[in-house]
Amino acid sequence: MPNTVQASVQTAASTSAPLKAGYLSNLSKDLPAGLVVFLVALPLCLGISLASGAPLLSGIITGIVGGVLVSWLSGSQLSVSGPAAGLTAIILVALQTLGSFQAVLAATVIAGVLQIVMGLVRAGIIGLYFPTSVIRGMLAAIGLILILKQIPHLLGVDTDYFEDMTFLQFDGQNTFSAVAGALRSFGWGSALIGMLSLGVLLFWEKVLSKRFALLRMIPGALVVVVLSIVLSSVLDLALPVLRVRPEHLVQLPIVSSWSDLLKVFTQPDWAAFSRSATYTVAFTIAVVASLESLLSVEAVDKLDPHKRATPTNRELMAQGVGNIISGLLGGLPMTAVIVRSSANINAGGQTKVSAFFHGLLLLTSLLFLETILNKIPLSALAAVLLLVGYKLTKPALYRTQWRLGWQQFLPFIITILAVLLTDLLKGVTIGLVVGIFYILKTHYESAYFMRPTPELQGTGVYHLKLSEHVSFLNKASIIRVLEQFPSGTHVIIDGTESQMIDYDVLEAIANFRQTATERGLNLELRGIAPVEVIGH
């Protein structure tokens, strides 16, 4: 097994091309990737604002702050920060609890401060305890959700917002009923553009970009967006019956003057800082946003071809600064977001320049490009996300996890089902419980071992050698084996090589020592100090 693992690591290392040093040398890959992330992020930011009950442009503000500022503060080269679907329910409840969006902004600022404190006290280490099988399951589940959630958008039946990741949807349906409804009744114009977009993306990626080096610098998503705008305009003029309805297009509010721009930014309600309810909401936002960010950067590190590790404490502090600035400017709370980060990686992003460039494009779109962007059919963007989703949940991933055995496969597949049927945090929590079960099972089985030494064979002597670290988790397995020794045998319990033996285990051995004579056993303890048993 070690040789197999080592060979796998060497193979993975040999298949990823070395990364060129510096940001300027990677611009040819980062700028196109940033453009793709921008095209994906734009409707996501708007959709999350809508679902949160917040002003429509608040999500765009968050995306700008996440791209322009947090990308440089974070230690991650490929993660993208912005408004997260996982916080929509929290924002909706916070609006009802605090009474105004301005009060929620105050809670967002406090949440940012709490995240900075969490980073300073090194709470980011939590992110290192997510098992690989659970992270892979989360990624595969997100891929499946993207595929299922984007089918209605692809077919022009997009009553739900663009980045809803929960099973029970914003529009009252669930993931499966929405797909079934879309297949029964869909918009022919949107479906035509969506299917053509998907076909062009696949042909561009699998054929054209491989044959022509020049085309590799042009992202397929940009080609699809331009083509979809042209096709939508043609349908609008030549076949009005197939025209794409306005609700199935990107809907970015028009900012036509300086006064309109100033109205976009909203200040927090400073009076809310004196209310205890604001701090309760802030704590909730800080905890959930931090967990989602840690999960996202851990997943991004797994997807990164160069396997760079993100410093998690720095990530918490970067997200904290981002939330403070976002709250002060009128934006939603933010996290590192796996969907946009995955799009970044799949588009060939190499450094944090791609996330920064996506933030600049969001800012530019807010100021100058509304008219053009509002012509983009959502079905074309859904095609882009469908491809991202497929790459996250390829069949090869399932085969690999299966070959690793039940200890890896079961947490993986249960995480997928749990995330698919609930939401991201609940699903990962369920997956972690299953992962912890296998950890406990491993501890249970690794407390000791019997050494078949030749001098003891056939003499009725059992040599029970304890492991280096014996915790309370090993108590059950040790008691079980102690109960199985037959009468008339010599039992050696050897702790000479143990660095730590938990009191619970020592107490169990002391109890066994008291009953050994009655059972006709000759007990010998090596390297185990006697302990006082309470109650005797």
Disulfide bonds with the S-S distance in Angstrom:
none
